[in-house]
Amino acid sequence: MLASLDRIALALTTPIAVLALLRIAPGLSGHPFDALEAYSGWALASAWVALGYAITRRRPALAMLAAPGALVHAGLIAQLVVAPSARADDDGLVLRVATANLYAGNPRPDALASELAALDVDVLALEELTPRWREVLGEHGVLARFPHRVIDDRDDCFGIALLSRVPMDATIEDLAGVPMIDARLTTSAGPLRVLAVHTIPPLGPDAADWNAQIALLARLASSSREPTIVTGDLNASPFGRGYRALIDAGLRGAHESAGRGLATTWPNGARLLPPMRLDHVLVSRGIGVREVREGRGEGSDHRPVIATLTVR
């Protein structure tokens, strides 16, 4: 019986060890690795079970095989729970920012529109905005609450909008094949840049384009002269290298800064898949984070993210 358990443990642990080595190998990107990385937080967690079994049964070879996965998993979790914080400044300008992927085929748009109408935010980024969604948001008074608006509604999944109570000068730019809104807000604390984004998923042949989109976002963030917020559905798990590229560009996740790095936003009960966080509010230096939470997002496969920020 024990020999059979050992064989099962070995068969399950070997691919986890391979994933751990791939996860730390330099220069890897593209399908299917980007998609696999998104689930690495879940997959590598099983290495701890294998390691515990190996130690309990005194199987040193199995323990050595499981150890890399456990160590890599510990490092990934540590990046999210002990990340450098973007501390809020009590004297700074308070700015409430939200992002919501509406889901183009949402079967209950009225419920989500009502949730968005009840939000007390200064800036709202919307993804998967279709002409029908624009009508629903107008009917529920969401659009009217924001005097400054840039809206690009489309029949596909990449319609996007940025709504603001704060005066802004915004343009719709090309983000390697999808629209992105690049806005400068005029605040009492000075100019503030907001990039509203919805990237493609890093699946199949689209993986290379997704990497190009993330790389362009990283360049824009690192070269920005104003305090910058990048928000939207980035299709980037915090466990993946794409997300780390944005962090290395000088951004900080609002969730990590608020001590909620393990929070999730997708698939919001719409699919039988392990949950992860694909929706983000990322901030640069000069912007602090007071709190962040997730909304319900009824009918959507994404939950909204609502962050309270301070601009120094």
C-alpha positions as CSV (number, residue, x, y, z in Angstrom):
1,M,0.0,0.0,0.0
2,L,2.8,2.4,1.0
3,A,4.7,1.6,-2.2
4,S,1.6,2.5,-4.2
5,L,1.2,5.8,-2.3
6,D,4.8,6.5,-3.0
7,R,4.4,6.0,-6.7
8,I,1.3,8.2,-6.8
9,A,3.1,10.9,-4.8
10,L,6.1,10.7,-7.2
11,A,3.8,10.9,-10.3
12,L,2.0,14.0,-8.9
13,T,5.1,15.7,-7.6
14,T,7.3,15.4,-10.7
15,P,5.3,17.9,-12.9
16,I,5.1,20.3,-10.0
17,A,8.9,20.2,-9.7
18,V,9.1,20.9,-13.5
19,L,6.7,23.8,-13.2
20,A,8.8,25.2,-10.3
21,L,12.0,25.0,-12.3
22,L,10.3,26.6,-15.3
23,R,8.9,29.3,-13.1
24,I,12.3,30.5,-12.1
25,A,14.0,29.9,-15.4
26,P,14.9,33.2,-17.1
27,G,13.5,34.4,-20.4
28,L,10.4,32.1,-20.7
29,S,7.3,33.6,-22.1
30,G,4.6,32.8,-24.6
31,H,1.9,30.1,-24.9
32,P,1.4,27.9,-23.0
33,F,3.7,29.2,-20.3
34,D,2.0,32.6,-19.6
35,A,-1.3,30.8,-19.0
36,L,0.3,28.1,-16.9
37,E,2.0,30.8,-14.7
38,A,-1.4,32.2,-13.9
39,Y,-2.3,29.0,-12.1
40,S,1.1,28.5,-10.5
41,G,0.0,29.8,-7.1
42,W,-2.6,27.0,-7.0
43,A,-0.5,24.3,-8.6
44,L,2.6,24.8,-6.6
45,A,0.7,24.8,-3.3
46,S,0.3,21.0,-3.7
47,A,4.1,20.7,-3.3
48,W,3.6,21.3,0.4
49,V,1.3,18.3,0.6
50,A,4.0,16.2,-1.1
51,L,6.7,17.6,1.1
52,G,4.7,16.8,4.2
53,Y,4.0,13.3,3.0
54,A,7.7,12.8,2.2
55,I,8.8,14.0,5.6
56,T,6.2,11.9,7.4
57,R,7.1,8.8,5.5
58,R,10.8,9.5,5.5
59,R,11.2,9.6,1.8
60,P,14.2,11.9,1.3
61,A,14.2,11.6,-2.5
62,L,10.6,12.6,-2.7
63,A,11.3,15.4,-0.3
64,M,14.1,16.8,-2.5
65,L,11.7,16.6,-5.5
66,A,8.9,18.5,-3.7
67,A,11.2,21.1,-2.0
68,P,11.7,23.3,-5.1
69,G,7.9,23.7,-5.7
70,A,7.3,24.5,-2.0
71,L,10.1,27.1,-2.0
72,V,9.0,28.8,-5.2
73,H,5.4,28.8,-3.9
74,A,6.6,30.4,-0.7
75,G,8.4,33.1,-2.7
76,L,5.3,33.9,-4.8
77,I,3.1,34.2,-1.8
78,A,5.6,36.4,0.0
79,Q,5.6,38.8,-2.9
80,L,1.9,39.3,-2.4
81,V,1.6,39.4,1.4
82,V,4.8,41.3,2.3
83,A,5.1,43.5,-0.7
84,P,6.4,47.1,-0.2
85,S,3.3,49.2,0.6
86,A,2.2,52.4,-1.1
87,R,1.4,54.1,2.1
88,A,-1.5,56.5,2.3
89,D,-0.8,60.2,3.1
90,D,-3.3,61.5,5.6
91,D,-2.8,65.0,4.1
92,G,-3.1,63.9,0.5
93,L,-5.9,64.3,-2.0
94,V,-8.3,61.4,-1.6
95,L,-9.3,59.8,-4.9
96,R,-11.6,56.8,-5.2
97,V,-11.0,54.7,-8.3
98,A,-13.0,51.7,-9.5
99,T,-12.7,49.3,-12.5
100,A,-15.3,46.8,-13.7
101,N,-15.3,44.3,-16.5
102,L,-19.1,44.4,-17.4
103,Y,-19.0,41.2,-19.5
104,A,-20.4,41.8,-22.9
105,G,-22.8,38.9,-22.6
106,N,-23.9,39.7,-19.1
107,P,-27.4,38.2,-18.6
108,R,-28.2,40.5,-15.7
109,P,-27.0,44.0,-16.7
110,D,-29.5,45.9,-14.6
111,A,-28.2,44.3,-11.4
112,L,-24.6,45.3,-12.2
113,A,-25.6,48.7,-13.4
114,S,-27.4,49.3,-10.1
115,E,-24.3,48.3,-8.2
116,L,-22.1,50.7,-10.2
117,A,-24.7,53.5,-9.8
118,A,-24.3,53.1,-6.0
119,L,-20.6,53.4,-6.0
120,D,-19.2,56.7,-4.6
121,V,-16.1,56.9,-6.8
122,D,-14.3,59.7,-8.6
123,V,-13.0,57.7,-11.5
124,L,-14.6,54.6,-13.1
125,A,-13.0,52.4,-15.7
126,L,-15.3,50.0,-17.7
127,E,-14.3,47.1,-19.8
128,E,-16.3,45.0,-22.4
129,L,-18.6,48.0,-23.0
130,T,-21.0,47.3,-25.8
131,P,-23.6,49.7,-27.3
132,R,-26.3,47.8,-25.3
133,W,-24.2,48.3,-22.1
134,R,-24.0,52.0,-22.9
135,E,-27.8,52.2,-23.0
136,V,-28.2,50.3,-19.7
137,L,-25.7,52.5,-17.9
138,G,-27.4,55.6,-19.2
139,E,-30.8,54.3,-18.1
140,H,-29.4,53.7,-14.6
141,G,-27.8,57.1,-14.4
142,V,-24.3,55.9,-14.2
143,L,-23.0,58.0,-17.1
144,A,-24.7,61.1,-15.9
145,R,-22.8,61.0,-12.6
146,F,-19.5,61.6,-14.4
147,P,-19.3,64.9,-16.3
148,H,-16.0,63.9,-17.9
149,R,-16.3,60.8,-20.1
150,V,-14.3,59.0,-22.8
151,I,-16.4,56.1,-24.3
152,D,-15.5,53.6,-27.0
153,D,-18.3,51.1,-27.1
154,R,-17.8,48.2,-29.4
155,D,-19.6,45.0,-30.5
156,D,-16.7,42.8,-29.4
157,C,-15.2,42.3,-25.9
158,F,-12.9,45.3,-26.1
159,G,-15.2,48.3,-25.7
160,I,-13.8,50.6,-23.0
161,A,-14.7,53.7,-21.1
162,L,-13.2,56.1,-18.5
163,L,-15.6,58.2,-16.5
164,S,-14.4,60.9,-14.2
165,R,-15.8,63.5,-11.8
166,V,-12.4,65.2,-12.1
167,P,-11.6,67.2,-15.2
168,M,-9.5,65.2,-17.6
169,D,-8.0,65.3,-21.0
170,A,-8.1,61.8,-22.5
171,T,-7.4,60.1,-25.8
172,I,-8.0,56.5,-27.0
173,E,-4.8,54.9,-27.9
174,D,-3.8,51.6,-29.5
175,L,-2.4,49.1,-27.1
176,A,-0.9,46.6,-29.5
177,G,-4.3,45.8,-31.1
178,V,-6.9,46.9,-28.5
179,P,-8.1,50.3,-27.4
180,M,-6.6,51.9,-24.2
181,I,-7.6,55.2,-22.7
182,D,-4.7,57.5,-21.7
183,A,-6.0,60.3,-19.5
184,R,-4.5,63.3,-17.6
185,L,-6.6,64.3,-14.7
186,T,-6.4,67.9,-13.3
187,T,-6.5,67.5,-9.5
188,S,-5.8,69.9,-6.6
189,A,-2.7,67.8,-6.0
190,G,-1.4,68.3,-9.5
191,P,-1.7,66.4,-12.8
192,L,-2.4,62.6,-12.5
193,R,-2.2,60.1,-15.3
194,V,-4.7,57.2,-15.7
195,L,-4.3,54.3,-18.1
196,A,-7.5,52.4,-18.5
197,V,-6.8,49.0,-20.0
198,H,-8.3,45.7,-21.1
199,T,-5.6,43.3,-22.5
200,I,-6.3,40.2,-24.4
201,P,-5.9,36.8,-22.6
202,P,-2.4,35.2,-23.0
203,L,-3.8,32.1,-24.7
204,G,-2.8,30.4,-27.9
205,P,-1.4,32.6,-30.6
206,D,-2.5,35.7,-28.6
207,A,0.2,35.1,-26.0
208,A,2.8,37.0,-27.9
209,D,0.4,40.0,-28.4
210,W,-0.4,39.9,-24.7
211,N,3.3,40.1,-23.8
212,A,3.6,43.0,-26.2
213,Q,0.7,44.8,-24.5
214,I,2.2,44.2,-21.0
215,A,5.6,45.4,-22.1
216,L,4.1,48.6,-23.6
217,L,2.2,49.3,-20.4
218,A,5.4,48.8,-18.4
219,R,7.3,51.3,-20.7
220,L,4.5,53.8,-20.4
221,A,4.4,53.5,-16.6
222,S,8.2,53.7,-16.1
223,S,8.5,56.8,-18.4
224,S,5.5,58.7,-17.1
225,R,6.4,62.0,-15.5
226,E,3.1,62.3,-13.5
227,P,1.9,60.0,-10.8
228,T,0.2,57.2,-12.7
229,I,-2.6,54.8,-12.2
230,V,-2.9,51.7,-14.4
231,T,-6.3,50.0,-14.0
232,G,-8.6,47.5,-15.7
233,D,-8.7,43.9,-16.7
234,L,-5.1,43.1,-17.4
235,N,-5.7,39.3,-17.8
236,A,-2.5,39.1,-15.6
237,S,-2.4,37.0,-12.5
238,P,-0.2,38.3,-9.7
239,F,1.7,35.0,-9.9
240,G,2.8,35.6,-13.5
241,R,5.8,37.4,-15.0
242,G,3.7,39.9,-16.8
243,Y,2.4,41.3,-13.5
244,R,5.9,41.3,-12.1
245,A,7.1,43.3,-15.2
246,L,4.6,46.0,-14.2
247,I,5.8,45.9,-10.6
248,D,9.4,46.2,-11.8
249,A,8.4,49.2,-13.9
250,G,7.7,51.1,-10.7
251,L,4.0,50.3,-10.0
252,R,2.5,48.8,-6.9
253,G,-0.7,46.8,-6.6
254,A,-3.4,48.4,-4.5
255,H,-4.3,44.9,-3.1
256,E,-0.7,44.2,-2.0
257,S,-0.4,47.7,-0.5
258,A,-3.6,47.2,1.5
259,G,-2.5,43.7,2.7
260,R,-5.0,41.9,0.5
261,G,-2.6,40.4,-2.1
262,L,-4.4,37.1,-2.1
263,A,-7.8,38.5,-3.1
264,T,-9.4,37.3,-6.3
265,T,-11.7,38.7,-8.9
266,W,-12.2,36.0,-11.6
267,P,-14.1,33.8,-12.6
268,N,-16.7,35.1,-10.0
269,G,-18.5,31.8,-10.0
270,A,-19.0,31.8,-13.8
271,R,-16.6,28.9,-14.4
272,L,-15.3,25.9,-12.5
273,L,-11.8,27.2,-12.4
274,P,-9.5,28.2,-9.5
275,P,-10.1,31.9,-8.7
276,M,-7.4,34.5,-9.3
277,R,-7.1,38.2,-9.5
278,L,-7.1,39.6,-13.1
279,D,-8.5,43.0,-12.4
280,H,-6.1,45.6,-10.9
281,V,-5.6,49.1,-9.6
282,L,-1.8,49.7,-9.9
283,V,-0.2,52.9,-8.7
284,S,3.1,54.6,-9.1
285,R,5.2,56.6,-6.6
286,G,3.4,59.6,-5.2
287,I,0.1,57.7,-4.8
288,G,-0.9,55.9,-1.6
289,V,-3.5,53.3,-0.9
290,R,-5.9,53.5,2.0
291,E,-8.1,50.5,1.2
292,V,-9.2,48.3,-1.6
293,R,-12.2,45.9,-1.9
294,E,-14.1,43.9,-4.5
295,G,-17.7,44.4,-5.6
296,R,-20.2,41.7,-6.5
297,G,-20.2,42.0,-10.2
298,E,-23.5,40.2,-10.7
299,G,-23.8,38.5,-14.0
300,S,-20.1,39.2,-14.9
301,D,-17.2,36.8,-14.7
302,H,-15.2,39.5,-13.0
303,R,-15.7,41.3,-9.7
304,P,-15.2,45.1,-9.7
305,V,-12.3,46.5,-7.8
306,I,-12.8,49.7,-5.7
307,A,-9.7,51.4,-4.3
308,T,-9.4,54.5,-2.1
309,L,-6.1,56.3,-2.9
310,T,-4.3,59.4,-1.8
311,V,-2.3,61.6,-4.1
312,R,0.6,63.5,-2.4
